[in-house]
Amino acid sequence: MSHRKYRSGSNGFSCVAKPRPIQSLPMNIEINTSIETATDWRDYLALTKPRVVMLIVFTVIVGMFLATPSWPGAAILVFGTLGIGMAASSAAVFNHVLDARVDIRMMRTRGRPLPQGKLTEKSALAFASLLCVISMTILLFLVNPLTAMLTFSSLIGYAVVYTVFLKYATPQNIVIGGAAGAAPPVLGWTAVTGEIHGSALLLFLIIFLWTPPHFWALAIARKEEYAKVGIPMLPVTHGEAYTRINILLYTILLALITMVPYLTGMSGLIYLSAAFILDGMYLYYSVRMWRDADDLELPMKSFRFSISYLGLLFSALLIDHYFLFQINI
């Protein structure tokens, strides 16, 4: 990697830093890909990243309820959630397969089923393909074609575009690849209405801006592991100080954009109050990370809080939707 100047992201931040060289991934890594050890259903479940998918499905459900003033309908709620959830699980399994040779070299991921030889790549690929086919069938025939098309695009965006190309190509991998991860509430919205609405895109933007500070906190905590396997995460290529200021800047942007649902009349005072509190807490973590580089536990604390932040913020949106109180200014 050349030592040229690098400008951050597409959001206009003009911080400039010189990238640091990273180590390439050795090619002599061997994992078991053809012989399975003892396998049970929990190994297949682990491949789907169930905790991540649960948060994805929750944002899908919130998108469904926000799309209508009443009840989205039992059939759409069940089949839409099932189809999108299975597609997200399929993308997670494909990600496991494509990252298996990297996962075995990282402490955080070496216990996964594929690096441990509990499943073969052939079995995992068959499982991922089955989930993909079933999910697309459900969405296409029992929900609507637009939701099926957008869901499939998100699956390809994460499982192929991000995992195969962006992840190893640029320190802005999380920023660009975050578009696929921000799609679920839009998918929930289109499942109910059959169209893309501005309010759905606002939900997309919230998750899109949440993604970089969320993952960069983890990347700081696991910087040495990412460097060892040749993944150019921002703390590896540009250093922790540069990453910490970007986390703060993105958190400020996130706090600003979370005010927009109230300002546009999409939500009311219940959501606004929750957003103020949650944004204040997230900014507290981001400011502390910016100012206190010696606290080695702080990045993981911020990472864990960010997960709670998103869940609570979308919970507030859902509750507020049915108890809408506003003050006309």
C-alpha positions in Angstrom: 0.0 0.0 0.0 1.5 3.4 -1.0 1.9 6.2 1.5 -0.3 8.6 -0.2 -2.8 10.9 1.5 -6.2 9.5 2.1 -9.5 11.3 2.6 -12.2 9.7 4.7 -15.6 8.5 3.4 -18.3 10.0 1.4 -19.8 12.2 4.1 -17.4 15.1 3.6 -15.0 14.7 6.6 -11.7 16.1 5.6 -9.5 14.6 8.2 -6.2 13.5 6.4 -3.9 10.8 7.5 -1.2 8.6 6.1 -2.3 4.9 5.9 -0.2 2.4 7.7 1.0 -0.8 6.0 -0.8 -4.0 7.0 0.3 -7.5 6.9 -1.0 -9.8 4.2 -2.8 -13.0 5.0 -0.5 -16.0 4.8 -1.5 -18.6 2.3 -0.6 -21.7 4.2 -3.6 -21.8 6.5 -5.4 -25.1 6.5 -8.9 -25.8 7.8 -11.0 -28.9 7.6 -13.3 -28.5 4.6 -14.1 -32.0 3.6 -14.6 -34.1 6.8 -17.1 -33.2 9.5 -16.7 -33.9 13.2 -19.7 -34.5 15.3 -22.4 -32.1 14.2 -25.8 -31.1 15.5 -28.4 -28.5 14.7 -26.7 -25.9 17.0 -23.8 -25.7 14.6 -26.1 -24.8 11.7 -27.8 -22.3 14.0 -24.5 -20.7 14.9 -23.7 -20.2 11.2 -26.8 -18.0 10.8 -25.5 -15.5 13.4 -28.8 -15.6 15.4 -28.2 -12.6 17.6 -27.4 -10.4 14.6 -30.4 -11.7 12.7 -32.7 -11.1 15.7 -31.8 -7.4 15.6 -32.3 -7.3 11.9 -35.7 -9.0 12.2 -36.7 -6.5 14.9 -35.9 -3.5 12.6 -37.9 -5.3 9.9 -40.9 -5.6 12.2 -40.6 -1.9 13.2 -40.5 -0.9 9.6 -43.7 -3.0 8.9 -45.7 -1.3 11.8 -44.5 2.2 10.9 -45.7 1.7 7.3 -49.3 1.6 8.4 -51.4 3.5 11.0 -53.1 0.3 12.0 -52.2 -3.4 11.7 -49.9 -4.6 8.9 -51.8 -7.9 8.5 -50.9 -11.3 10.0 -49.9 -12.9 6.7 -47.5 -10.1 5.8 -46.1 -9.9 9.3 -45.4 -13.7 9.4 -44.3 -14.3 5.8 -42.4 -11.1 5.5 -40.5 -11.5 8.7 -39.8 -15.2 7.9 -38.6 -14.5 4.4 -36.4 -11.6 5.3 -35.1 -13.3 8.4 -34.2 -16.4 6.4 -32.5 -14.3 3.7 -30.4 -12.6 6.5 -29.5 -16.0 7.8 -28.5 -17.2 4.4 -26.2 -14.1 4.0 -24.6 -14.9 7.3 -23.9 -18.5 6.3 -22.3 -17.4 3.0 -20.2 -15.0 5.0 -19.0 -17.8 7.3 -18.0 -19.9 4.3 -16.1 -17.0 2.6 -14.4 -15.9 5.8 -13.5 -19.4 7.2 -9.8 -19.2 6.4 -9.6 -15.8 8.1 -11.8 -16.7 11.0 -9.4 -19.5 12.1 -6.7 -16.9 12.7 -8.8 -14.5 14.8 -9.5 -15.1 18.5 -13.0 -13.6 18.1 -14.0 -16.0 15.3 -11.9 -19.2 15.5 -14.5 -21.0 17.6 -17.1 -20.8 14.8 -18.3 -24.2 13.3 -16.3 -24.1 10.1 -12.9 -23.2 11.5 -13.5 -25.9 14.1 -14.3 -28.5 11.4 -17.8 -29.2 12.8 -19.2 -28.6 9.3 -17.7 -28.7 5.9 -17.9 -25.9 3.4 -20.0 -28.1 1.1 -22.6 -28.6 3.9 -22.6 -24.9 4.8 -23.0 -23.8 1.2 -25.9 -26.2 0.7 -27.5 -24.8 3.9 -27.1 -21.2 2.8 -28.4 -22.0 -0.7 -31.5 -23.7 0.8 -32.2 -20.7 3.0 -31.8 -18.4 0.1 -34.2 -20.3 -2.2 -36.9 -20.7 0.5 -36.7 -17.1 1.5 -36.9 -15.8 -2.0 -39.9 -18.1 -2.8 -41.7 -16.9 0.3 -41.1 -13.2 -0.5 -41.8 -13.4 -4.2 -45.1 -15.4 -3.9 -46.4 -14.6 -0.4 -45.3 -11.0 0.0 -44.4 -8.9 -3.1 -41.8 -8.9 -5.9 -40.3 -5.5 -4.8 -39.5 -6.9 -1.3 -38.0 -10.0 -2.8 -35.8 -8.0 -5.2 -34.6 -5.6 -2.5 -33.9 -8.5 -0.1 -31.9 -10.4 -2.6 -29.9 -7.3 -3.5 -29.1 -6.9 0.2 -28.1 -10.5 0.5 -25.7 -10.2 -2.5 -24.5 -6.8 -1.2 -23.4 -8.3 2.1 -22.4 -11.9 1.2 -20.6 -11.1 -2.0 -19.9 -7.4 -2.5 -18.9 -6.7 1.1 -17.4 -10.0 2.2 -15.4 -10.8 -1.0 -14.4 -7.3 -2.3 -15.0 -4.3 0.0 -13.8 -5.9 3.2 -10.3 -6.4 1.8 -10.2 -3.4 -0.6 -10.7 -0.3 1.4 -10.7 1.1 5.0 -14.1 2.5 4.1 -15.5 -1.1 3.8 -17.9 -0.6 6.7 -19.2 2.7 5.4 -19.9 1.5 1.9 -21.0 -2.0 2.9 -23.3 -0.5 5.6 -25.9 0.1 2.9 -26.7 -3.6 2.9 -27.0 -3.7 6.6 -29.2 -0.7 6.7 -31.9 -2.1 4.4 -34.0 -4.2 6.8 -36.5 -1.5 7.9 -37.0 -0.6 4.2 -37.7 -4.2 3.5 -40.3 -4.3 6.2 -41.9 -1.2 4.9 -42.1 -2.4 1.3 -43.5 -5.7 2.5 -46.5 -3.9 3.8 -46.9 -1.1 1.2 -45.2 -2.5 -1.9 -43.4 0.8 -2.4 -40.4 2.7 -1.1 -41.3 5.7 1.1 -39.3 8.6 2.3 -39.9 7.7 5.9 -38.5 4.2 5.2 -35.3 5.8 3.7 -35.0 7.8 6.9 -34.9 4.6 8.9 -32.3 3.3 6.4 -30.2 6.5 7.0 -30.3 6.1 10.8 -28.8 2.5 10.6 -26.4 3.6 7.8 -24.9 6.3 10.1 -25.0 4.0 13.1 -22.9 1.3 11.4 -19.5 2.9 11.2 -19.1 4.0 14.9 -20.6 0.6 15.9 -18.1 -1.5 14.0 -15.1 0.9 14.3 -15.3 0.5 18.1 -15.0 -3.2 17.7 -12.2 -2.7 15.1 -10.2 -0.7 17.7 -10.6 -3.4 20.3 -9.5 -6.1 17.7 -7.0 -4.0 15.7 -4.1 -6.5 16.1 -6.2 -9.4 14.9 -7.5 -7.5 11.8 -3.9 -6.4 11.0 -2.7 -10.0 11.3 -5.2 -11.3 8.7 -4.8 -8.4 6.3 -8.2 -6.8 6.7 -7.7 -3.0 6.2 -10.0 -1.8 9.0 -9.7 2.0 9.7 -7.7 1.6 12.9 -5.2 -0.6 11.1 -4.6 1.6 8.2 -5.0 5.1 9.7 -4.4 4.6 13.4 -6.7 4.7 16.5 -6.6 8.5 16.9 -8.0 9.0 13.4 -10.6 6.3 13.9 -11.7 7.8 17.3 -12.4 11.2 15.8 -14.3 9.6 12.9 -16.4 7.7 15.5 -17.2 11.0 17.2 -18.1 12.7 14.0 -20.4 9.9 12.8 -22.1 9.8 16.2 -22.8 13.5 16.0 -24.3 13.0 12.5 -26.3 10.1 13.9 -27.6 12.2 16.7 -28.7 14.9 14.3 -30.4 12.5 11.9 -32.4 10.8 14.7 -34.1 14.2 15.4 -35.6 14.2 11.9 -38.4 11.7 12.5 -39.9 14.1 15.0 -39.2 17.2 12.9 -41.0 15.6 9.9 -44.0 14.5 12.0 -43.1 10.8 11.6 -42.8 10.4 15.4 -43.7 12.3 18.5 -42.5 13.2 22.0 -42.1 9.7 23.3 -39.5 9.0 20.5 -37.9 12.4 20.8 -37.4 12.0 24.6 -35.9 8.5 24.1 -33.7 9.7 21.2 -32.3 12.6 23.3 -31.4 10.3 26.1 -29.9 7.6 23.9 -28.0 10.1 21.7 -26.6 11.7 24.9 -25.4 8.4 26.2 -23.8 7.4 22.8 -22.1 10.8 22.5 -20.7 10.3 26.0 -19.1 7.1 25.0 -17.8 8.6 21.7 -16.3 11.7 23.5 -14.7 9.5 26.1 -13.2 7.3 23.4 -11.8 10.4 21.6 -10.3 11.9 24.8 -9.2 8.7 26.7 -7.2 6.4 24.5 -5.7 4.7 27.6 -9.0 3.0 28.6 -8.6 -0.3 26.8 -12.0 -1.6 27.8 -13.9 1.5 26.5 -14.1 0.4 22.8 -15.9 -2.8 23.7 -18.2 -1.0 26.1 -19.1 1.4 23.3 -19.6 -1.5 20.9 -22.0 -3.2 23.3 -23.9 -0.1 24.1 -24.4 0.7 20.4 -26.3 -2.6 20.0 -28.6 -1.6 22.9 -28.9 1.9 21.4 -30.3 0.7 18.1 -32.7 -1.7 19.7 -34.0 0.9 22.1 -34.2 3.6 19.5 -36.4 1.5 17.2 -38.4 0.3 20.2 -39.2 4.0 20.9 -40.2 4.5 17.3 -42.6 1.6 17.5 -44.1 2.6 20.8 -44.4 6.2 19.7 -46.2 5.2 16.5 -49.3 4.2 18.5 -49.0 6.9 21.1 -48.1 9.9 19.0 -47.8 13.1 21.0 -46.5 16.2 19.3 -46.1 19.9 20.2 -46.7 22.1 17.2 -43.9 24.7 16.9 
